[in-house]
Amino acid sequence: MALAGILAGCGGSGDQLTVSAAASLTGAFDAYGEATPGEERFSFASSGQLAAQIRQGAGPDVFASANVAYPEQLAAEGFAEPPVLFARNELVLAVAPDSEIDSIGDLAESGVELVVAAATAPVGEYTRELLSRLPADLREAVKANVRSEEPDVKGVVGKLSQGAADAGFVYSSDAAAAPQDLRVVELPARLQPSIAYAISVLADAEEPERAREFVTGLLEGPGREALLEAGLIPASEGA
Amino acid sequence: MRARWFPLVLAVALFLALVFLTVPIAAIFIEAGPAELLSSLGNEQALDALGLSLLTSAIALLVIVVIGTPTAYLLASRSFRGRSTIMTLVELPLVVPPAVAGIGLLAAFGPSGILGGVTENLGIRLVFETAGVVVALTFVASPFYLRQAQTAFESIDPSWVGAARTLGASEARAFVTVAIPAALPGLLAGGALAWGRALGEFGATIIFAGSLQGVTQTAPLAILELFGSDFDAALALSAVLVAVSAALLAAVKIVTPNRGGPARGTLA
């Protein structure tokens, strides 16, 4: 059975739906995958790296990105069908349980160790957008405390869980799912970037019908439940 | 006439191995034309990463050679209880996945690691620091040098060191003036292999030290990030790394004496 799965994966043939998805969708999509009748093979990474793989010819059936820009670019370049918005999320500041950080202003203190995601990951882009809305002096002080730019949001959560860093910007859904107790500092609404997840069926999907079913299930079926369960906001909830 | 199928099988196997191992390397140079290579030299992130990789791997190599050479000599020149256990322990990083090495380093030297308090009291910060990169590189690359150096010391004719001793030289003097020069080709080869491994290190570095341009972002980490944003720059940086690694490998071939071709005796 497992062998069959591996062989199907190698040949790209048969019954498996291959899904490339943003790292922050790991929990939601794993749960959705259990609820669907068919089998999916998920590849979770930074949306930017997944988009780059697709441009290099790696052909999943479906691409779910933590932003709208990447699937839209792929659609414009002919790699994918026009994307559908399916979820929203929020940025929060996750801090170690024993940390004294209580607000974004505390991040400017010298000695604070802050981790963010690299700019190629949407969460890194959202983080930069959020920081750009801070007053210039605060923004520069916060930026000076950035000690690492992790490839994706899981790297940020990992550094925080290990107590290696004091604080990091993550999605609220990641903070909720973190194995260790991370304390969440909510951020003012005026700083929040608009975080929208979009999904595309790839132009040369081998299973286009199942790919569309997967997208539909995400909008109104078990996938919607899985998103809610994982702490994301389904698009139909309204913005 | 007897079937000549076996030599054919060998030739086909060689052909498959050669194609499989060379095509991805060749593809980097075919896709990264001279124009991309040149333009990437203007990519600040790529240059920073390359400079940091050369610096941290050179420091790691220095540490490995200074501590590894006497260690290898001890293991090669004495037999004692527990020797084979120790040899297994020092070779362990060779088979441990790099990500596991990173987790282990965090669990040992991270702020909440078992030795985290000790390093902190000494004022040593490793996580998110260039020093942490050096630690990660040293950890994963050491066994490559230790193994090669131990073999080199073991293959010295023991009567040479013995002769030096009977002529009145102390063991330290015999080590420096006889053993090291005699083992030098093997030591250089081990150093080059360790350096190559350090240059390619990825998993332990990102998990233990993080990734920040100019501080902890080595060339392999920059390649991952550039892959998502600027594929040409990622290709070009890859090409530079291939060239450096190939030069190291060539250096190994040159300093390692050719031991007379295939070992016919073992097949006969």
Interface residues (C-beta under 8 A of the other chain):
Chain A: S46 G48 Q49 A51 A52 R55 Q56 E113 V115 A118 A119 T120 A121 V146 R147 S148 E149 E150 P151 G155 G158 K159 Q162 G163 A164 A165
Chain B: L106 G110 P111 S112 V127 F128 I206 I207 A209 G210 S211 L212 Q213 T216 Q217 L224 E225 F227 G228 S229 F231
